[in-house]
Amino acid sequence: MPWELLSVQSRRDLGRTVRGYRADTAFDGERAIRGGALVLVEGSRISAVERGSAPAPSGCEVTHLPGTTLLPGLIDTHVHLCGDDSPRALDQFFELSADDLERVITAGLQAQLAAGVTSVRDLGDYEWAVVARRRAAGQGANEPTIVASGPPITIDQGHCWSMGGAASGAARWTT
């Protein structure tokens, strides 16, 4: 999809809280676009994407990133935010306090964002912690958008059973 189709509102309507980022090259998911792009950000959301030569709105501070390429936010479609990067990531849930688990989720989201990932699909929650985080985050949070599935439903001692979704029939799974 060409950049010019990505503008979501007129630059005249953006107001004064806009930051701009300009790069010499842009990638739209299909091809490199010579001449780059100007990305306008309000708060933590991209509000418009313009051609690189477009003037910035009045009062908008623009950071030029020479020699760089801008691309759309990436989507990671299979994450376990409750697991850290340790060898025991999916085995240590019972040992983690609620605060520890929150720190693991936060660190995972920050690492994703630093890598250019703006949306994650969490496919293995522990005790609904990621679902709760998603509900609490609300609009405008400075972290990737979370699509959360909750704990995986599995048989006793089955794949990812330690995440709290082990079931032995319909009567067991009531949440």
VENURPE-V62054 format. One record per run of one state. SS is the DSSP state (alpha for helix, beta for strand, coil for the rest). FROM is the first residue (numbers start at 1). TO is the last residue. If there is no record, write none. Layout:
<<SS/FROM/TO> <SS/FROM/TO>>
//
This chain:
<<coil/1/2> <alpha/3/5> <coil/6/10> <alpha/11/13> <coil/14/17> <beta/18/27> <coil/28/31> <beta/32/42> <coil/43/44> <beta/45/51> <coil/52/60> <beta/61/71> <coil/72/73> <beta/74/79> <coil/80/92> <alpha/93/95> <coil/96/97> <alpha/98/114> <coil/115/116> <beta/117/122> <coil/123/128> <alpha/129/137> <coil/138/144> <beta/145/148> <coil/149/153> <beta/154/154> <coil/155/160> <alpha/161/163> <coil/164/165> <beta/166/166> <coil/167/175>>
//
